[in-house]
Amino acid sequence: MKIGYRPEIDGLRSIAVGTVLLYHLDVHVFGIRVFQGGFLGVDIFFVISGFLITSLIHAEYAGTGRFSLLDFYERRARRLLPALFAVLGISYVVAFNVLVPTAMEEFARSALASIAFVSNIFWWGESTVYGARSGLVQPLLHTWSLAVEEQFYLVFPLIYISVLARVRRGLGWIGFGSVGVGFLLAHLLTRVDFAFSFFMIFSRIWELLAGVVLAHVLATRPDIGQRIPFAGALPGLGLLMIGYSLVAVPLSWHHPGVGTLGAVVGTVLIIGFARQGEPVTWLLSIRPLVGMGLISYSLYLWHYPIYAFGRLRALMEPGMVDYIAWVCLSFAAAILTYYLVEQPFRDRARITRPVLTGALTAATLTIGAVSIVLLQRDGAPGRLEDLTELYGPAEPDNVFLEEVSWSILASLAEQQGYAPSTAHEPSEFEREVLWFDPGAATQKLLIIGNSHGKDLFNALHLNREIFPEFEFARFGMRNTIEEDQIETLLAAPNFMHADTVILSFRYHMNTMDPVGPLIERLLTAGKQVVLTTNTTEFGASEVYSIADRHLLRTGTMDVDAINATAWKSRVLSNGSPSNDVLRDLAATYDLAILEKEDFICDATRRTCANVTLSGRKAIYDYGHYTLDGAILFGRRIAELGWLDPLRTRNEPGQNDTRSPIPQMQ
């Protein structure tokens, strides 16, 4: 069954997809993101989808007294899957030629999630992983919204037809109640867990249901517009609500939930009350907007991988020329896909059901098989022979270097039968096991911090043979220094036996307040406390370190040139406000403070060690140390006598006490 074509809905689609395209460019003017509410375009799509799907189902059921679920799924498959598989296939070709192994593995996993209709669940899981790459360089991140719609399509038709066949009166009120409950659920979930709420259907169902209820009401009460006072003004109000939301509502403002309300209600008002010949209808029906709306699905599919691959290939921060090129390429790909893929596959005369089934099955199996093979082969590093040759002894894959930087702690834990450590939480191994030798006449140093605490631990532990008078342990903690973690720390065996506690975080001005109270707790417990400043940070991009950019631009791993560039690229150094606060705290409590820049940079030579003398990376991102970097920095710590203040302030082993605590063997 068909419903009457409404060009203004395509115009609304064009506004939704256009603002999404601009939002994902991540352009800022005077520090404000252009269309900072552009992400709400996806929510507008959800309302439109709920409306159109319900309109079609109701028209078929009312006209024939029956509803074919098989026909419904066939229509959805024709509408969604051919274009999706076209984008996945071409994206795979590009990914195979440009992505480093860890990124290739992630791409393969995301492709599997896309064809299994669970992309939203996959990306929610990825969002909880510490150190995960920016979403701006994840080519298939946007498929989460398709998964939400696909999950909705799997169950909604059966529920709606079942209710429609049994409930004759009051169905509209049931729908309104469902929307209200869904809205409250979304708002509560967002307050509890933003990432879960953002990706999961539970927080988006009310938006789809808003379109469902609207379609049902218009189908059963087509004269409703005549019953509502000032109905002619409602589309204009809706357009204003959408416009304000797209421009003014940031992602962090109660979304999904209250922050989404303006875009959803505005969409409902336009679809529900726009009439032919009225100003809003005329505006949304102009040919450029309608044309863009017609290709909006393909445009949405293409823009994100094009943007992501563009960022992955950009050695410097993208500029306006890059943005214009990405948008133009997105439109070109969308137009071709619309005419060469979308239109033919929607035509049942040209592509019969058996042909459709065969084509989609073959595409699914192919993408699934390729993805599994790539995962089994660890991202197929042999694909990138030219890159491997260019990098020589260095490692091009920064995510791999990050993973390896955690291997020291993981190995220590595994030897005792424990799980690996994490950045912001103390692991069970760190909470329960004594790493120190209680009987040794050594000074026992416990390093507390997040991933930057891990880096300092690596630098000292990997050079422990040149620090025979010290022993080292690590305790993971958030830089927000929360009470529950402090209590866990005070009960940890490494803390009980430690002579000195070293705080090694990445500080920000908004996380400085708890530092003073923590120092007082540690001093009260009888520990010597040592502060370290923030590590020196550099102007790395989302993908490339300083060393990467120089090598890919010049073709040479010139150690002196790279390290000189690193000096000029410092972002956070001794003059940072948080470091000044740390120095004030050290003076207030009479503590030693160790400057990390001392062992990373040489101010007299105006150079910072981003690569080692052998041409390996010392820093894999903006400021974290590789294992090669940790070894280098640990040796510099020894050469500089960086730990000398600890020797002069404390006698070794003053807190050594034996206890029945599990110890490292």
N, C-alpha and C positions, 0 to 999 in steps of 0.2 A: 504494500500500500504506500502511496505517496502523500506527502502533505505539501501545501502550497509553499513555493519558494519565497523566501523573505530576504531580499538583498541586504537589508540593514543588519541582519545577523552576520553576514559575511563582513560587513563594515566593522562590526564589533569584534569579530575575529582578528581583523587587521590591526585594530588598536591593541588588542591583547598580545599578538605575536610581535608587533613592532616595538612595544615597550619592553618585552622580554629580550629582544635582540639588543636594544640599547642598554638594558640593565646588565646583561652578560658581557658587554664590552668593558664594563668597569671603568667608565670615563668619569673623571672628577673635574669640576670647575669650582675654583676658589675653595677647594677642600670638601665640596659637597658632591656626592655621587649623582650623576645625571639620571633622572627617573629612578630615584632610590626606592620607589615602590613598584618598579617594573616587574618584579617577581610575581606580583598579583595578577599579571596576565594569565598565568597558569590557572589561577582560581576562577578567572572569568571563563576560561575554556571548560572548566569542570561544570559550571552552571549551564553553559551552552550544551555540553554533552548530555547532561541529565535531562534537559528540556527536549532536545531533538530525539533522543532515544525513546523517551516516554511518549512523545507525540506519535512516533512511528508505531510503537507497540499498541497504543490505544486506538489508533486509526485502523490497524489491521484487525484487532479484536472486535471493535465496534462494527466494522464493515462486514466481517465474515463470521463472527461468532467463534473464531478459533485463533490460535497463535502458533506458528511454527518456530520452535526453538532452533531447529536446524537451519532454517532460512535466516533467522536472526544472526546466528553465529557466522554463517557464510557471508552475510553483508558486512559484519564487523571485520571479518578476516580480509575481505576484499578492500575495505576502507583503510585498514591499519597496517597489515603485514607486508604486502609487496613493497611499499615505499620504505618501511623499516628495514627489510632485508637488503634492499638496494643500498641504503646508507651503511648498514653493518658491513656489507661486502666490500664496498669501496674504502670504508674506514679501515678495514682489516688490511687491505693492500698498503695503505699509507703507513699504518702502525707497524707492519712487518718490516718496513724499510727505515723507520726513524726511531722506534722506541727501544730503549735499553732493556735488558732482560727483566728487571723487576717491574718496570712499567708495562712490558709486554704481557707478563703474567697477570697483572691487574686488569689489563684490557681484556684478556681472555676470560677471566672470571666474570667481568662485567658483561661481556657478550653472552656468556652462558646464562647469566641472570636475566638479561633482556629477552632472550628467546623462551625462557621459562616463566615469564610474567612475574618475576619476583625482584625486579631491579630495585624497587624502593626498599625492600628488606636488605638487599645487598649493600646499598649505599648507606643505609642507616648503620649497618655493622661497620662499614669502613669509616664512618664519621666518628666512631668511638675509639679508633686506633690512634694511639699517640704517635705523632710524627707523620701522619698520613699526608700525602701530597695535597696541595691546594686543589679544590674542586675546579678551578679555572683551567687546569691542564689535564682533566679527566674527560676524554672524548665522549664517553657514553653516560655521563652523570645525569643528563637531562631525561634519560629514559625512565627515571623513577616515576614521572607523572603518567607515562603510558601504562606502567604496571598498575598504578592505582586505578586507572580507567578499566583496564583489562580485568582486574579482580572484581570490580563493580559489575562489569558485563556478565561475568560468570554466574553471579547469584541473583542479580536484581530482576531480570525478566521473569524467572520462576516465581519469586516472591510477589511481584506486582500482579501478575496474571492470577495467581492463587487468591490474593486478597480481592482483586477486582471481581472475581467470580463469586465470592462469598459475601462481600460487604457492599451493600447497595447504598447505604446512607452513612454520612459521616466520614467517608474516606479522606476527604480533604482535611478535616480537622485532625485525623490521625497523622496525616502527612505533616501538617504544621507542627504537631507535637514532636514528631520524629526529628524535624529540622531543629527545633529548640533544644532537644536533648543532645543531639549531635553537636550543636554549637557549644553547649556547656561542657561537653566532654572534651572538645578540642581546646577550649580555653584552659581547662584544668590540666590536661596533658601537657600543654605548652609550658605551664608554670612548673610542672614536675620534671619534665625532660623534653627540652626543646627539640633536640635532634630526632627523638622517637616521634614526637608529634608532627614534625615537619614532613617526614617521609611516609608515615603510615596512613593507611586508609581510614583508620578510626577518627582521625582529626580532619579528614577531607570529605567524609561521607555526607555531612550536612550541606556542603556546597553542591554536591551532585543532587542531593535530595531537594534542595531549593529549586533546581531546574525541574525535577520530577514533579513536585507539587504544583509548580506554575503550569506545566504542561497539562496536568490532570484537571486543574481548575479551569483553564481555558477551553479544554475539550468538553467538559461537562457543563460549564457555565460561560458560553461564548459571549454573553452580554454583560459580563462583569464590569467591563470598562464603563458602561453606561450607568452603573449603580454607584460608582465611586465619585464623590465630588472632586472637581479639579483634576480629573484623570488625565486630561490633555497636558497638564504641566509636569506629570510624573516622569516622562522620558527625559525632559530637560534636567530635572532634579537628579535622575539617575546618572546622566552624563557628567554632571558636576561632581557627584559623589565618586564616580570612577576616576575622573581627572584629578581630583584632590588626592585620592588614595595613591595613584600612580606617581604623583609628584612628591608627596609629603610624608608618606608612611614608611618608615625604615623597617628592615627585616626584623630587627630586635623588638619591635613594638607589638607584643601580644599577638604574634602570628605563628601558626593559625589560631584564630580566635577573634577577639575584639578588633584587632588590626585588620582583619580580613573582611569585616562586616560591610564597610563602605563599598568595596568592589563587588561583593556578592549581591547586596541589596540593589546597588545601582544597575547591575546587569539584569536582575529580575524586573526592575521598573521599566527598563528599555524594551526588553523582549515582551513583557506583559502588556504594555500600554502604547507602544509606538504604532502609529496609524499612518497609512499612505497619505502623502501630501503634507505631513506635518514637518516642522523644521528639523527635528532630530532624525527622523526617518530619511528626509532628503539628504542631510549631511552624511549619514552613514551609508547611503546608497550611491554616492558618487563613484564613478567608474574606477579610479585608482584604488580606493579603499576596498571595493568589492573584488577587484582583481587580486589584490594582495590577500584578501580573505580566502579566495578560492585556493590559493597555493599555500595557505597558512600552515597546514599540516606538514607538508614537505619542507617549508621554510623553517619550521620549528625543529624538524629532524636534522636538517643540515647545519644550522648555524652553530650548534655547540661543538661538534667535532671540528668544524673549520676553525672556529676560534681557538679551540684547545691545541690543535696541531700548529696553528699559527704561533701561539705562545711558546710551544715546545721548540719551534725552530728559530725563534727570535733571540739573538744573543743579548740584545739590550731591551729595555722596557719598550713595549709597543707604543707607537705614536699615531697621530691622526691618519697618516698615509696607510698604516697597517689596518686600522679600524675600517677605513673606507674600502680597502681591498677585500677584507673579510666579509663585509656586508654585501658587496657586489657579487662576490663569489657565492655567497649563500643564496642570493636571489637567482643567479644563473642556474645553480644546481637545482633549486626548488622548481623553477619553471620547466626545466628538462624532465625532472622526475614527475611532475604533474602530468605532462603530456605523454611521456613515454612509458610511465609505470602506473600512476594512479588511474588515469582515464581508461587505458586498455583493460586493466584488471577489474574495474567496476562494471565493465560491459559484459554481461553474461553471454551475449551472442558471440563475442570474440574470444573470451576465456571461459570455457565451460567449467562446471563444477569438478569433473575429473581432472581436467588440466590444472585448475587452481589447486586442488588437493595435492597433485603430484609435484607441482612447482614448489609449494610451501613446504612439503615434506622434505624434498631434496635440499632446499635452502636450510631448513632447520638441522638436518643431519650433517650437512657440510660444515656449517658454522660450529655446531657442537663438536664434531670430530676434530676440526682444526684447533679449536680451543683446548680440548683435552690433550691433544698431542703437544701443544705448546706448553701446557702446564706440566706435563710429564718430563719435558726437556728443559725445564727451568727457564722458560722464555727464549730458548734457542739462541744462546749467545753467539753461535757461529754465524748468524745472519749478518753481523756487523764487522766483517773482516777489516774494512777500511778504517773504521773507527778504532778498532783494537790496535791496528798498526800505528795510527796517528798518536794514540795515547801512550804507547810503549809500556813502561812499567807501571804507569798510573792506571787507576780504575775509573772508567767513564761513568759508571752507575753510582750516583750519589746515595740513592736509597739503599743499595747494597752496602756501601760504606757505613751508613747509619746502622744497619742491622748488625754488621760486624762489630761496630763500636760497643754494642751491648753483649758481645760474646764472652768477654772476660768475666763479667758478673754471672752470666748464664752458666759458664763452665764451672765456676766455684760452687754455684748452687747445685748443679747436676751431680757433682762429685759427692754431695751429701744427700742426694735423693730429693731435692727440692726444685720447685718451678723457678723460672728466671725472674729477675728483678724487672721492675717497671719504673717509669720516670717519676710519677707523682705519688706513689703509694709505697710504703715499706712492704717488701715481699715477706712471705712466711719465713724464708731463710734469714732475712735481715731482722725479723722480729724475734726469732726463737733460738738461733744458733750463735754461739760465741766463736768469733773468727780469730780472736787473739789467743796467744799462748799465755795463760795466767802466770806461769812460773818464770817467764823470760824477763830479764832486766832491760826491757825496751820501753820506749815511750809509745803509748797506744793512741793513735789518732783516728777518731771517728768523723768521717766526712758526711755532713747532712746536706741534702739538696735534691734538686730534680735532675734533669738530664745534664745540667752543668756540674752538679755534684758527681755524676757518673764520669764525666770527662776528667775532672781533677783526680778522682780515684784511679782511673786508668793510667794517668800520667805518673802517679806515684807508685802504684802496684807494679806496673810493667818495668819500673826501674828500681825495684825494691832492693836489688843487690848493691846499689850505691847509696842506700839509706839503711845500713845495718842496725842503726840505733832506733829505728822506728818500725812500728807495725801499723797497717792501714785497714780500715773497714768502712763500709758505706751504709747509709740509711736513707731511703727514698722519702721525700716529703714535697708537698706542694709549696709554691712560693707564697701562698696565702697564709701559711703557717696556722693550721686549724687545730683546735683544742684536742680533738680525738687523736690526731697524729702525735701531738706533744705527749699525751698520756701514754700512748704506745711506745714512744721513744724512751720515756723515763723508765719503763719496765723492761726494755730490751737488754739482753746480757752484754752486748757490745757497749752500750752506754754505761752500764754499771762498772765495767772494767776499763773504760776509756780514761786516759789522763787529760786529753785535749779534744775538744769538739770544734770542728772547722765548719762554718756555714758557707755553702757554695751554691747560690741560687742564681737565677736570672731575675734580678730585681726590677720592679717598675715603681714609679712614685705612688701608685695606688695600692701597692702591697708592702709599703714600708712600715706602716703603723704597728703590725704585730712583732716586728723584729726586736724592739726594745724589751717588751715583756718576755719574749723568748730568752733573750740574753740573761735577764734577771732570774728566770727559772733555772737556767743552766748553771749560773754562778752559785745560786742557792744550793744546787746539788753537788757543789764542790768541784766543778769542772773548770779547767782553763778554757776560755772561749777565744777563738780567733775568727776574725771576719775576712772575707775575700771580696774584692770588688767584682763587678760584672766583667765577664770576659770581653775582650775587644771584639766588636762586631763589624762586619763589612757589608758593602752594598751588593750582595748576591741577589740574583733573580729567583723566581719560583723554581727554576730548573737548574740553572748553572751557577757554579761558584766563580770566584774571581779567576781561578786557574782555568776552568772550562772555557770561559769567554775569551781569554787570551789565546789559548791553544786553538780553538775553533776559528778564531779570527785571523791568526797569524800562521798557524800550522806548526808552531814550535813551542815546546815547554821550556821557555826561557825563565829560569828560576829567579834571576836577579830582577828581570823586568816585571815578572808577576808579583814578587814580593814588594817591589817599589810601588806598583799600582795598588797593592793592598793597603799600603800606608796612606795613600791618597784617598782610598775608598772607605776609610774608617767611619762608622756611623756612631758607635757608642764607645767612648774612651774615658780618660781620667776626668774630663770635665763634665760628665753626665750628672744630672741632678741627683739621681739615686746613689751614685758613688759618693757625692758630697755628703749626703745624709749618713751613709755608712761611716765615713770618716768622722763625722760629728759624734756618732754613737761610740766609735772606738775611743775617741777622746773622753767622752762622758764616763765610760765604764773602765777606762784605762786598759784597753784591749789592744793586742797586736792586730794590724790590718795589713793584708798581703795584696799587692796590686798585681792582678793577672796580666796586665799589659806588659809588665816587666819581662816576663819570659816569652811573650808572643812577639813583641815589637822591639826594635832598637831605635830609640829616638835620635841618637847621634848619626846613624846611617840612614834614617828616615825609611825604614823598611819593616815589614811585618811578615812573619813566616806563614804564608798560605800554602807553600810547597816546600818539601824537604830538598836537601842538596842532591838527592838521587832522583828528583823529578816526580816524587809521589805527593799526592795531596795531603796537606796537614789539616785543612779545614774543608768539610764537605758541604757546608751550606753558609749561613750568615755568620756562624761562629762556633759550631760544634767540632770537636777534634776527631779526626780519624785515628786509628791505632798507630799509624806511622807518626801522626802529629803528636799523639800522647807520648810516644817514646821520645820524640824530639823535645817536647816541652818538659818532660820529666828530667831529662839531662840538663836542660837549661836551668831548671829549678835548683838542681844540685850545684851547677857551676856558679850561679848567682848567690848561693847561700840563702835562698828564699825562705827556707824553714828555720833559719838561725834564730829568729825571735822565739820560737817554740822551745829551743834548747836552753835559752837563758832564763826563761820564765818558770820552768817546771822541772822537777826532778823526775827521771824516768820511773815508771811503775808505781807511783804513789797510791794509785787506786786498785792495784792488783789484789784481788781476793778470790779465793777458790770458791766454787759453788757447784751444785749438781746440774748445771745448765749444759745442754748438749754442746759439744765443741767440735770444731772442724778437725777431721782426722788427717 
